[in-house]
Amino acid sequence: MKIKIKIKRFNPNEGEESREPYFQLYNVEAGEGMTVLDALLKIADEDDPTLSFRRSCRSAICGSCAVSINGHAKLACKTQILPERHKFGEILVEPLANHAVMKDLIVDFSPFWNKMSRVTPYLTPPPGRQEQADDVKITPADEAAIDRAQTCIMCGACNSECNALEIDPEYIAPAALAKAWRFVGDVREGEKQKRLERLSMEHGMWDCVRCVHCTEYCPKDVRPLKEIELLRSAAIGRGITDNHGAKHVESMTQSVKRVGRLDEAAMTFKTLGFLRSLGMIPFGLKMELHGKMPMPLIFSQIEGMDEVKTIFDEIEEKKKEKE
Amino acid sequence: MRAAIEAAKSGLNVALVTKVYPVRSHSVAAQGGINAALNPADSWENHAFDTVKGSDYLGDQDAIELLCREAPEDILALERMGAVWSRDFDGNIAQRPFGGAGYPRTCYLADRTGHGILHVLYEQVIRHGVIIYDEWHVVKLVVKDNAARGVIAIELKTGRLHRLHSKAAVIATGGYGRVYKTTTNALSSTGDGMGLALSAGAALMDMEFVQFHPTTLPRTGILITEGARGEGGYLLNSKGERFMEKYAPKVKELASRDVVSRAEQTEIDAGRGVDGCVLLDLRHLGAEKINERLPQIRDIAINFAGVDPIEKPIPVRPGAHYSMGGIMTDVNGMTAIAGLYAAGESACVSVHGANRLGGNSLLDAVVFGRRAGAAASEFCFQTAFPEFPDSSLKDAAHEVADILKRDGGEPAFIIRGEMTAAMENSCGVFRDKERLTKGLENIRELKERYKKVSLSDKSDCFNTELLAVVELGNMLDVAKAILIGAVNREESRGAHSRTDFPRRDDEKWLKHTLINKTNGELKISCKDVTITKYKPAERKY
């Protein structure tokens, strides 16, 4: 069956006037089991050798071929054409989002690698343990704690889908955070405190807006959001709370404990402090204009606070059990 | 990367030049594991014996002894770097049985051991400040007066040629699976280092020994790990028989790879296959074991064969997998050219001889990668900076410009398609003189046509078509070397199975094949095998 594949193209070398990205349509003979990567290879061989894209293992383990297919990041080698077309009615292939395009489907990955480097991506055993063999026994449970983070293939799909990265290019982003957990969660690691302190700084783990896209679109089920949550819990557990993110979480907890709901005005003060909260007044006025201001500004307790208390008590109980 | 880490540790200024980013290299796809005699009930001598026997006595026994003796220490070194091995309940490193091994000595990380090791090595590369020139493709090894002077590489992003002047260079470019039509290898496994080394004057050794992995998926050639059989999987023919009982009554599915591939091919040729395949049945292992030990295999079977192994057997067939041969080196990775080293699949020490055991390739890469890195550093400390011949950059630039300039010739993919088909038909699991000679003629003709190949992409930025042409040049050289060796070796040994010479002939052929390029022609010669304490005997599983 002939199938139309639409590909977003760009070549910085072409003449001045054609320096804008454009879409090109290809017809490909597609059969059962054919992947988008198979189609790209076929096009590059038989139809248009100028089409550029990254590829290597073609079995979803090297991480080279992540592109955007019908609007979301996917591995070209793992995405079959027929089901994809059945679902979306067409096959639209574009470069990954949140990355600068260099040519056709090839994006600039250097920010990705730089962010990896920013999380000190190697095990740092405590001093004195560096060269000793096998003195820390690792149990299957220890292995399980970091197993998901370890399966990352660095394809960049999560970063491509990340809403926080779209707003702030400096944001460390989910791939590097999953990598960070791989070390913070490792029983052999000696610098957990330092790592968590660094991750709590600006552009760090607290900038995640929990949109769950990273987890939803990860082709290897790494679930970066889970790792971000583990990192955040670990940081609060170690008392690294002098930052907006941790304060926000703490004020949220307190608010629920106190009135059984989110008291947003009070939370703003607790997260940002008094002076910075004054700076939020214009924003608050704008919210009011758009009818988005929660009213009343000061909440009374909800009914059934005794149930909320029971939940908190049980959490405390569980925490103690764990310890 | 293992070599780079070792060299960087010694304080040298080290760079990695790679056509893909380091975590994309094909070791990432190694699934099953890495061998080491860790258990007190096992011994490195047993590991060495299994490797010698697996090699059909063509492996050099001094090198094999060294490999097996140093293996446990390298496993622990990887763990110290951060590798996480799958564990047993007591927290010891778990080991699984593998083909051709007399003891369960394959360490693993689920079924993504290569991925685990490659990423840990990448971490250490960053830790030791190794410079990474990623997406740079080496087009020339610069050698003058039999001494390496560095390399010339094309930066894919800009199309610019760069000279990298160095005292020493280590080639670690992996295998050449892509010269075959059906292969487990990545699209990037094009034997670049072997082609470059041959052109630079180094020798290739034992190139006729190509490992065909018994369990690859039809059409794509994607690998299903030997671990699937290690965990208890059966191979069945169309009648539902466990046919390995016939070919290797003792160890059945866990005979060494050449034996299993030949058995499968025999079944398929005798009409007892299923659409050109046999069946790998894992159903009796149960969902829990499959999900825990072989999760990636389940994903691969679902995504690439449309089969859930919990419910149905997976169709598999032999596919080109590993090159036992490669650039001839000593146990320190040194080639015949001063300052030029090689390691891993691109090298031939030789520890795998005529057939490699599963779990020994990652080990080879780690042990001899480390040794090559250390030896290259040692060499650098003792050697003055050799001068870099000025003309070499200009020559390389002319060659590239010449390819870009050509018009009206045929595109590379047609030649590549004919080459891979020729290799598959003439130099597969079973070989004979007639087919091999025809294959060789085919490749000679393709090499002529290659001289006129032309491009439609003339641009500088990520010209992947140009890269494909350069790769094809290396592949044609490699294919020719494989065929010359295969025609010449008139016996059957390990993975090289001649139907016209079905017996192993130790008297005439207990020798390595060497191939050199002189004045553009490939010349063949031979070299004795080193034998220490394991006398050649008949090989039975």
Chai-1 contact restraints between the chains, C-beta under 6 A:
chainA,res_idxA,chainB,res_idxB,connection_type,confidence,min_distance_angstrom,max_distance_angstrom,comment,restraint_id
A,P12,B,C461,contact,1.0,0.0,6.0,A-B,restraint_1
A,N13,B,S459,contact,1.0,0.0,6.0,A-B,restraint_2
A,N13,B,D460,contact,1.0,0.0,6.0,A-B,restraint_3
A,N13,B,C461,contact,1.0,0.0,6.0,A-B,restraint_4
A,D45,B,F413,contact,1.0,0.0,6.0,A-B,restraint_5
A,P49,B,S456,contact,1.0,0.0,6.0,A-B,restraint_6
A,P49,B,D457,contact,1.0,0.0,6.0,A-B,restraint_7
A,P49,B,E465,contact,1.0,0.0,6.0,A-B,restraint_8
A,T50,B,D457,contact,1.0,0.0,6.0,A-B,restraint_9
A,S52,B,F462,contact,1.0,0.0,6.0,A-B,restraint_10
A,S52,B,T464,contact,1.0,0.0,6.0,A-B,restraint_11
A,R55,B,L187,contact,1.0,0.0,6.0,A-B,restraint_12
A,S56,B,V20,contact,1.0,0.0,6.0,A-B,restraint_13
A,S56,B,R24,contact,1.0,0.0,6.0,A-B,restraint_14
A,S56,B,A186,contact,1.0,0.0,6.0,A-B,restraint_15
A,S56,B,L187,contact,1.0,0.0,6.0,A-B,restraint_16
A,S56,B,S188,contact,1.0,0.0,6.0,A-B,restraint_17
A,C57,B,A29,contact,1.0,0.0,6.0,A-B,restraint_18
A,C57,B,A186,contact,1.0,0.0,6.0,A-B,restraint_19
A,S59,B,I222,contact,1.0,0.0,6.0,A-B,restraint_20
A,I61,B,V28,contact,1.0,0.0,6.0,A-B,restraint_21
A,I61,B,A29,contact,1.0,0.0,6.0,A-B,restraint_22
A,I61,B,H115,contact,1.0,0.0,6.0,A-B,restraint_23
A,C62,B,R24,contact,1.0,0.0,6.0,A-B,restraint_24
A,C62,B,V28,contact,1.0,0.0,6.0,A-B,restraint_25
A,S64,B,R24,contact,1.0,0.0,6.0,A-B,restraint_26
A,K78,B,N303,contact,1.0,0.0,6.0,A-B,restraint_27
A,K103,B,C461,contact,1.0,0.0,6.0,A-B,restraint_28
A,K103,B,F462,contact,1.0,0.0,6.0,A-B,restraint_29
A,I106,B,F462,contact,1.0,0.0,6.0,A-B,restraint_30
A,P121,B,E123,contact,1.0,0.0,6.0,A-B,restraint_31
A,P121,B,I126,contact,1.0,0.0,6.0,A-B,restraint_32
A,Y122,B,E123,contact,1.0,0.0,6.0,A-B,restraint_33
A,Y122,B,R127,contact,1.0,0.0,6.0,A-B,restraint_34
A,L123,B,G82,contact,1.0,0.0,6.0,A-B,restraint_35
A,A133,B,L76,contact,1.0,0.0,6.0,A-B,restraint_36
A,D134,B,L76,contact,1.0,0.0,6.0,A-B,restraint_37
A,K137,B,G91,contact,1.0,0.0,6.0,A-B,restraint_38
A,I138,B,R87,contact,1.0,0.0,6.0,A-B,restraint_39
A,I138,B,G91,contact,1.0,0.0,6.0,A-B,restraint_40
A,T139,B,G91,contact,1.0,0.0,6.0,A-B,restraint_41
A,P140,B,R87,contact,1.0,0.0,6.0,A-B,restraint_42
A,E143,B,V84,contact,1.0,0.0,6.0,A-B,restraint_43
A,E143,B,R87,contact,1.0,0.0,6.0,A-B,restraint_44
A,M154,B,V23,contact,1.0,0.0,6.0,A-B,restraint_45
